[in-house]
Amino acid sequence: MLLIGPRAAGKSSVAQSLAEALVVQWVDLDELVLRTLSAESAKAAFAELGEAAWRSAESTALKSILDDPPPITATGGGVVCDVINRERLAAADHVQVIWLDVSPEVSRDRLRETAGDRPSLTGQGDAAEEAIAVARSRRGLYEQVAGDRVDADGSIADVTHAVRELITHA
């Protein structure tokens, strides 16, 4: 299963929670990208190498994951930006792609706590407000590739439970 969605949807937290509950391996696509780029953080990678280098490494990592998928993968919010990634995700019938859909209000609240750790996506304004605008612009891309959608406004435990229910009944 692959979890997609915007910043602050809880992809990594839910993936970790699911993996612990199901006693399976999980992978964070952003962590693979950081290792590939030898960067300490996404913010540092964007600042030092640029978004294009990040997206290229992300696309390579996604292809590798889809070729031999672990039980659970959390992706970065921008994985859907690249048309080739969207085509790969849409064609990956051996992987359940689940969109964690978080409302702008909940996203804003969550990002207020962690915004300083994340790279700017537009270079303009408040990080939380910026992420909300970016999420809105990507909404159709998440819809395009997701096989399923889960409301991610609740707690990590609630969202994890909703994903477990979804995969149990799939």
C-alpha positions as CSV (number, residue, x, y, z in Angstrom):
1,M,0.0,0.0,0.0
2,L,1.1,3.5,-0.8
3,L,-0.1,6.5,1.2
4,I,-0.3,9.8,-0.7
5,G,-1.6,13.2,0.2
6,P,-0.5,16.7,1.1
7,R,1.7,17.9,3.8
8,A,0.4,17.3,7.3
9,A,-2.0,14.5,6.2
10,G,-0.1,12.2,8.5
11,K,1.3,9.8,5.8
12,S,4.5,8.9,7.7
13,S,2.8,8.7,11.1
14,V,0.0,6.5,9.8
15,A,2.4,4.3,7.9
16,Q,4.5,3.8,11.0
17,S,1.4,3.1,13.1
18,L,0.0,0.6,10.5
19,A,3.3,-1.1,10.3
20,E,3.5,-1.6,14.0
21,A,-0.1,-2.8,14.2
22,L,0.3,-5.2,11.3
23,V,3.9,-6.2,12.2
24,V,5.2,-5.4,8.7
25,Q,7.9,-3.2,7.2
26,W,7.2,0.3,6.1
27,V,9.3,2.8,4.0
28,D,9.2,6.6,3.9
29,L,9.9,7.7,0.3
30,D,11.3,11.0,1.6
31,E,13.9,9.2,3.7
32,L,15.0,7.2,0.6
33,V,15.3,10.5,-1.3
34,L,17.3,12.1,1.5
35,R,19.7,9.1,1.5
36,T,20.1,9.3,-2.3
37,L,20.9,13.0,-2.1
38,S,23.0,12.7,1.0
39,A,21.0,15.5,2.6
40,E,20.2,16.0,6.2
41,S,16.7,17.2,5.6
42,A,14.2,18.0,2.8
43,K,14.7,21.7,3.7
44,A,18.4,21.4,3.3
45,A,18.1,19.4,0.0
46,F,15.8,22.0,-1.5
47,A,18.1,24.8,-0.4
48,E,21.4,23.2,-1.6
49,L,20.3,21.2,-4.6
50,G,17.0,22.6,-5.6
51,E,13.5,21.2,-6.1
52,A,14.4,19.6,-9.5
53,A,17.1,17.4,-7.9
54,W,14.6,16.4,-5.2
55,R,11.9,15.5,-7.7
56,S,14.3,13.5,-9.9
57,A,15.5,11.5,-6.9
58,E,11.9,11.1,-5.8
59,S,10.9,9.7,-9.2
60,T,13.7,7.2,-9.2
61,A,12.9,6.1,-5.6
62,L,9.2,5.7,-6.5
63,K,10.0,3.5,-9.5
64,S,12.2,1.3,-7.3
65,I,9.4,1.1,-4.7
66,L,6.8,0.2,-7.3
67,D,9.1,-2.5,-8.8
68,D,9.4,-4.3,-5.4
69,P,6.9,-2.7,-3.0
70,P,7.2,-3.1,0.7
71,P,3.9,-3.6,2.6
72,I,3.5,0.1,3.4
73,T,5.1,3.2,1.8
74,A,4.5,6.8,2.9
75,T,5.2,9.2,0.0
76,G,6.0,12.9,0.0
77,G,3.2,15.3,-0.8
78,G,4.7,16.3,-4.1
79,V,5.1,12.8,-5.6
80,V,2.0,13.4,-7.7
81,C,3.6,16.5,-9.4
82,D,5.5,14.6,-12.0
83,V,3.3,13.2,-14.8
84,I,5.5,10.0,-15.0
85,N,5.0,9.4,-11.3
86,R,1.2,9.8,-11.8
87,E,1.3,7.3,-14.7
88,R,3.3,4.9,-12.6
89,L,0.9,5.2,-9.6
90,A,-2.2,4.9,-11.8
91,A,-0.8,1.8,-13.5
92,A,0.4,0.1,-10.3
93,D,-2.5,-2.3,-9.9
94,H,-0.4,-4.5,-7.6
95,V,-0.3,-1.6,-5.0
96,Q,-3.2,-0.1,-3.2
97,V,-2.8,3.7,-3.5
98,I,-4.6,5.4,-0.6
99,W,-5.1,9.2,-0.4
100,L,-5.0,10.7,3.1
101,D,-7.2,13.7,2.6
102,V,-6.8,16.4,5.2
103,S,-8.9,19.5,5.4
104,P,-7.2,22.9,5.1
105,E,-8.0,23.8,8.7
106,V,-6.5,20.7,10.2
107,S,-3.5,20.9,7.9
108,R,-2.9,24.5,9.0
109,D,-3.0,23.5,12.7
110,R,-0.6,20.6,12.2
111,L,1.8,22.7,10.1
112,R,2.0,25.5,12.6
113,E,3.9,22.9,14.8
114,T,6.4,21.7,12.1
115,A,6.5,24.3,9.3
116,G,10.0,25.4,10.1
117,D,11.4,21.9,9.4
118,R,9.9,21.8,5.8
119,P,11.2,23.4,2.6
120,S,9.2,26.3,1.1
121,L,7.2,25.1,-1.9
122,T,6.7,28.6,-3.4
123,G,9.1,30.9,-1.5
124,Q,6.2,33.1,-0.5
125,G,4.4,33.7,2.7
126,D,3.5,31.7,5.8
127,A,4.5,28.0,5.5
128,A,1.2,26.7,6.7
129,E,-0.8,29.0,4.4
130,E,1.6,28.1,1.5
131,A,1.1,24.4,2.1
132,I,-2.7,24.8,2.1
133,A,-2.6,26.6,-1.3
134,V,-0.3,23.9,-2.7
135,A,-2.5,21.1,-1.4
136,R,-5.6,22.7,-3.1
137,S,-3.7,22.9,-6.4
138,R,-2.7,19.2,-6.1
139,R,-6.1,17.9,-5.0
140,G,-7.1,16.8,-8.5
141,L,-3.7,15.0,-8.9
142,Y,-4.3,13.0,-5.7
143,E,-7.8,12.1,-6.9
144,Q,-6.4,11.0,-10.3
145,V,-4.1,8.4,-8.9
146,A,-5.7,7.2,-5.7
147,G,-7.7,4.0,-5.6
148,D,-9.1,4.9,-2.2
149,R,-9.6,8.1,-0.1
150,V,-9.5,8.3,3.7
151,D,-10.5,11.4,5.7
152,A,-7.3,12.3,7.6
153,D,-8.7,15.0,9.9
154,G,-8.7,12.7,12.9
155,S,-6.0,11.6,15.2
156,I,-3.3,9.2,13.9
157,A,-5.0,6.4,15.7
158,D,-8.3,7.3,14.0
159,V,-6.8,7.5,10.6
160,T,-4.8,4.3,11.1
161,H,-8.1,2.6,12.1
162,A,-9.8,3.9,9.0
163,V,-7.0,2.7,6.7
164,R,-7.1,-0.8,8.4
165,E,-10.8,-1.0,7.9
166,L,-10.4,-0.1,4.3
167,I,-7.7,-2.7,3.6
168,T,-9.6,-5.3,5.5
169,H,-12.6,-4.9,3.3
170,A,-10.7,-4.4,0.1
